[in-house]
Amino acid sequence: MLKRAHKGTYHKFSKKHLNFYVNEFVVRHNICEEDTINQMEIIVAGMIGCRDMYKELVSGVGGRLK
């Protein structure tokens, strides 16, 4: 799945953000057997309180990647 996304969606993975790509596909794999409504509920529940701004991701603010 990750290899397919590399060729189809992202075209290039940066080493700096590789763990974010992997985590995304772990979640996708774990919820793939759920129906669509349940998948959306799981995704939205995981987003509550998690707002990552691009500036924070690239600057290393708050112990994030740098």
Beta strands, then each sheet from edge to edge (+ up, - down):
end
